[in-house]
Amino acid sequence: APQSLFKVNPGKSLVNTTGQDSLIFGTAVFNNEGYISAGFFTGEAEDTMYNRGAMNITNDFVQSGISWNKSTGSICCGQSFIIGQDMINDGSIKSTMLINSDNGTGTGGRFCVSGSLINTGVFSGTIDVCDATPNQFNDINGTMTLTVTTCSVGPCSTCLPNSIAQHQQPVLTIGLTPNPFTAALQLSIENANGKIKLQL
């Protein structure tokens, strides 16, 4: 059966303002070229996920199917980022906990972990895996091929999952002057894009 396609176009957003709702898709191709903000992101084993945009996930990112974070893609995950099947990372992925039970690979991509790194699979390709707290009691360091680097470009910057202020519509300000008025009234409307003044 053909797979369905769900796409967020460039310059468009799919935003959950509370940061608690889940984005779940099944037996589909998920293609993000815009901005996504959600509480949880989950896919199934038959899924394929492409990210060329930005994703802010407040809690867990769990993708069981094949995932490809392109070189323009960035994913910020507040809790666990879980790789259940091949994860090709050519961009940036930041999370508190990274769990790899299959294959994390890519070309020039970076995995940044601020808490625990649990690798029971394989990291391969020319990626950088940077664990801010290496060799902790709950870290499991599985296989990393010789082409994988660790923190080669310095420590990771932090990400703020579900920080959507920059994606919300600007506040509209309306003003009337003078108040009270007798003969003429000036109406002004202002937002981030500019200001309009009208004489009435």
Buried (B, 14 or more C-beta within 10 A) or exposed (E): EEEEEBEBEEEEBBBBEEBEEBBEBEBBBBBBBBBBBBBBBBBBEBBBBBBBBBBBBBBBBBBBBBBBBBEBBBBBBBBBBBBBBBBBBBBBBBBBBBBBBBBBBBEEBBBBBBBBBBBEBBBBBBBBBBBBEEEEEEBEBEEBEEEBBEBEEEEBEEBEBBEBEEBEEEEEEEEEEEEEEEEEBEEEEBEEEEEEEEEE
